[in-house]
Amino acid sequence: MKQKAMRDMSAFTRIELVVVIVVVAVVLASMILPRFQHTKQRSRISCGNVLKVIGVGYRVWAADHGGRNPAEQTAAKGGWGDFLTNADQGAICWTNFAIVSNELGQSPRQVVCPADEREPATNFTTDFKDNTHLSYFVGVSANDNYPQSIQGGDRNLGNGGEAYRYYGFSLESGKGNDVAIQTNSLFKPVSWSLKMHSAGNAAGSGNILLGDGSLQQANSASFRTNWLNHAEPTTNWPAGHVPASLSIRLVFP
């Protein structure tokens, strides 16, 4: 009887076992979640750094090409502006980045966000021939003469107050998208879709590159209010495709 009593006293009751499991789970969560949040923050910073490098690449390229970015310069002078006199040029968004490949150190990793599901190309010469190795949209009329113009950003932007599609305007197929977005977003709002830096964040968030080369991190609401509403509208629209309202033209991969 004495031995049985000792066993009963030393054994866990079911309630005690549940309490121990809960305590262990809480301790593990307190250790893991900060690391997960740190990883997400580090990924966002890395992605922003990639965009900064692209911005520097634009400026270096423009210095050698009449002060214009690739989307503004003619094909005869090394750009792809001739193609943009036509609508629906999303399928060749990748061309913009192939043009500045030298300024990006010939590293295809410089055009893929670490938080994206897309993988970098092996090289710019034979493997980088479509949008499937690209994470960023292009603001085709942006330049440093208009500091608030939107020069680029994370590809997971889409229509609506809550962008519900996979990567927003950036189609999963890689066919790209050539989009007019009203600068007055109260009528036709856009939002970051729940991918890349928006994962787990219902408000959505992303990075944008401005015409002066500066990087901005914005959630969906601040992007619409602070940046889109003050962006320099595009003026060089393709014939027959001029929007009824002031808008900017963004080409998505």
TABEL-V569747 format. One record per run of one state. SS is the DSSP state (A for helix, B for strand, O for the rest). FROM is the first residue (numbers start at 1). LEN is the number of residues. If there is no record, write none. Layout:
SS & FROM & LEN
SS & FROM & LEN
This chain:
O & 1 & 1
A & 2 & 9
O & 11 & 3
A & 14 & 50
O & 64 & 11
A & 75 & 3
O & 78 & 5
A & 83 & 3
O & 86 & 4
A & 90 & 10
O & 100 & 8
A & 108 & 4
O & 112 & 19
A & 131 & 3
O & 134 & 2
B & 136 & 4
O & 140 & 10
B & 150 & 5
O & 155 & 2
B & 157 & 3
O & 160 & 8
B & 168 & 1
O & 169 & 8
B & 177 & 6
O & 183 & 7
B & 190 & 3
O & 193 & 3
A & 196 & 3
O & 199 & 6
B & 205 & 6
O & 211 & 4
B & 215 & 5
A & 220 & 11
O & 231 & 16
B & 247 & 6
O & 253 & 1
